[in-house]
Amino acid sequence: MRLWLDKIASATANVPLRRDARLTPDIVASEGYIVAGRVHGEKTVYNQLEDIHGRMVTVHEGDLIAGVLGQRNALHGYSGYVPDTIRVGDTLQLLNLGGVIGRCTSHNPDVGRPFDVEVLGGVLVFPEFEDRAGVPAHIGMNAVTAPEGPLPPVPVVYVAGTCMSSGKTSAACQLVRQLDKRGLAVGGCKLTGVALRRDTLHMRDYGARWALSFTDAGVVSTTRATGVPVARTLLRHLAQVGAEVIVAELGDGILGEYGVSEILGDPELRGRATVVVLCANDPVGAWGGVEVMRDRFGLTIDVISGPTTDNAVGTRYVREQLGLAAINARTHGAELGEFVAARILARTAEKPA
C-alpha cells in the first residue's frame, strides 16, 4: 500500500522517510517501529506535532502521520504502552509531541484527551539496492554507536530534576553557552525521557557542537532497563567525536520511571559526575532532592536551580537551610556557568581522570 503522509514526526528522524510512504499490513508491535495512521479528533491544547526539522505543526482531523510505537509515563502528560498485537484499523493514541504512538491509559486534565490514531500499517524502508519487498522501519536503524570499554575521562555535568518541567533544559542550555564561551568543545545530551528533538535543538542553539538524545541511540522512550546502556553509548560517543566537557540532562525526575535512578545508581556513570546540578520546583522539592541524591546515590548537589530559585524566598531557603548555592538559570545564566566552570576546573585538577 502507498500513502502520502501529511506529517512525519521527529521521533522517526533516524530513518529518512519520504512522504510517499510504502506500508505493510504486518505490523511489528514493539517499541521503536514506525507506523502510519490517520488522526481522529480536534484539540485546542496539546494539538501539535514536532516534525523532523524540529518545527511544531498543528495536527488536524484526518491528517495522515508517521510516528513511532512507544510507551510514555508522564506525570504532566499522557501514560501509555505498546499493545502486544496491533492490526490495521486498530485505534491507538498520540502520546507526545514527538510522535510516540501507543495505547493511552491515563492523561493529565491540563492536556486533555489525546488524539486517536487509526493504524493504517507499518512503514517500510528499502535499505538494499533494488529491494522491492522492503523491511519494517525501526529507529534503531542508523543509531549512533560507540566502542565498548570504560567511560572516557571527560568531565560530565549532570543536570537532574525533581520532576518534569523543573527547569532542567534551561539550566543545561545556559551551562552549554557559558562553557562554550570559555572555549570548550561542549557536547550536550539528553539521557532519559520520551522522544522529542526540542531540547537537544536548544542545546545546539546555545553552542553545543554536538547534541544527542536517547532517540539518536535508537530508543524511543527510556526505561529502567535501557537508561544505563543508552547513557553509556551517548557519553562514549560524545567523547569519541571530541567533546571536552559533556552537559547531560536527565529527563523527567530522579524518582520517575525513565531510568534516571538506574543511571545515578550505576557506579561508573555516577563516578563520571564532575558537577551535579539539581533543578527543583519548590523548596520542598529541593530539600527532598538533596536527601534522595545523598542517601540513595551518595551524590552531593553542587548547585540548585529551577523555579525554586525564581525569587529571593526560595533562594534564601536553599542557601540558609540547605547550605547550597542557589543560582537561577534564566536570570543568572552567566553566574551559573561561571560557578560550574570553576568546579570543573578545580575537580579535574584535583585528581587524574
BELBEL-V811895 format. One record per run of one state. SS is the DSSP state (H for helix, E for strand, L for the rest). FROM is the first residue (numbers start at 1). TO is the last residue. If there is no record, write none. Layout:
ss=(SS:SS)
from=(FROM:FROM)
to=(TO:TO)
This chain:
ss=(L:E:L:E:H:L:E:L:E:L:E:L:E:L:E:L:E:L:E:L:E:L:E:L:E:L:E:L:E:L:E:L:H:L:E:L:E:L:H:L:E:H:L:E:L:H:L:E:L:H:L:H:L:E:L:H:L:E:L:H:L:H:L:E:L:H:L)
from=(1:2:5:7:10:13:20:25:33:41:48:52:56:59:64:70:72:74:78:82:91:95:100:108:116:126:135:137:138:139:155:162:168:182:186:193:194:195:198:206:210:214:218:221:222:227:242:245:251:260:266:267:272:273:280:283:298:303:306:307:310:312:322:325:327:333:351)
to=(1:4:6:9:12:19:24:32:40:47:51:55:58:63:69:71:73:77:81:90:94:99:107:115:125:134:136:137:138:154:161:167:181:185:192:193:194:197:205:209:213:217:220:221:226:241:244:250:259:265:266:271:272:279:282:297:302:305:306:309:311:321:324:326:332:350:353)
